[in-house]
């Protein structure tokens, strides 16, 4: 039995009120499929979707979803379905889902799919229960099919951070895994010789005293390095200007 989404009160975030800022370099740029007149424009839209969802400055070739890219290029699917497919892809699962808890997945999904931060802890708990009961795919469908998503992005706009008037966008400041996963990776990387056990490691080392062997110089025969032949020809200076006659 599916548990309905718990109720929570939205907070007064800046994207919920009208803005009067003068457009500048911090103003988000919407990518619409209707504005794509050439293949290059569609490619820019595709890369914007990868940057928004994966938060990666450089997408490796084996992470790209060629089938979805081909469909959106041919207008066989909408941008909304393209976002849905990327969110449910195996690459997104291995890079983002498997390295985070449900609470942080809610934070990442709201920032990247809806373009806003979570309102409060109650919203994180409500959506985390949705992940636990409906799974990640059901959670993605609930967000992308929501009225909030359709009102702000519709069918053919790549999601973006709404009303960003300062700082960097969410998808660039929110790494794909949290501090606890980073620390876990660091602990696994330094299993042998862990810095936490440095004192025990130092005590376990056996230091051998260096002994010096005296050497008698009289027994060493120095080879004769003098030349037996006399150099022939005119000596040439190492100065490049001296190698040419002056007239």
C-alpha positions, 0 to 999 in steps of 0.5 A, a space after each residue: 500500500 502506497 503511503 500518500 505524501 505527507 503535508 508540509 508548509 512551503 517556506 518563503 524562498 526567493 523563487 516564490 516571490 516576484 523578482 525585480 533584478 536587472 538581468 546579468 551574468 548570474 541570471 539563469 539561461 533557459 534552454 528551450 527546444 523551440 529555440 533550437 534551430 540547428 543541431 548545435 543548438 540541440 547539442 547545447 540543450 543536451 549538455 545543459 541537461 547533463 550539467 543540471 542533473 549530473 553536476 559534472 563539468 565533464 561527462 565521460 563518453 560511457 556515461 552518455 545516453 545515446 538513445 535518449 539523445 537521438 530521440 530528443 534530437 529527432 523530437 521523438 520525446 520531449 525535454 521533460 521525458 529526456 530529463 526523466 530518462 537521464 534521472 532513471 539511467 544506470 549512470 545516474 544510479 551509480 554516480 548519484 543514487 548509490 552514493 547518498 542517503 534518501 534525505 540527501 537524494 531529496 535535496 539533490 533532486 529538488 535542486 536539480 529537477 525543480 530548481 529550488 532547495 528543500 523548504 524545510 526538514 518536513 519536506 525532506 522527510 515527506 519525499 524520503 518516505 516517497 523514495 522508500 515506498 515507491 522507489 527512485 523511479 516512482 519518486 522521479 515520476 512524482 517530481 517531474 509530473 508535479 504541477 510545480 515542474 509543469 508550471 515552471 518548465 513545462 514539456 520543453 525547458 531544461 530545469 534550472 535554478 530559479 531566481 539565482 541572483 548571487 553565488 554559483 548554481 546548485 548543480 555546481 556547488 552540490 557534489 554528487 556525494 556527501 561528506 560521509 561517503 567521501 570519508 568512507 572512500 578515504 578510509 577504504 583508500 588508506 587501509 594499510 598505514 592508516 593515518 589514525 594508527 600512525 603511532 602504532 605504525 611507527 613503533 612497528 618499524 624496525 630501524 637498523 643502525 647504519 654502519 660505515 666501512 672505512 676505505 683506504 684511498 691508497 688502494 684506489 687506482 685513479 684512471 688516467 684521463 689525459 688525452 694522448 692526441 693534440 687537438 687539430 684545427 682552429 679553436 672555435 669560440 662558444 660565442 655564436 658571434 665569434 664563429 663568423 668573420 667580421 667584415 
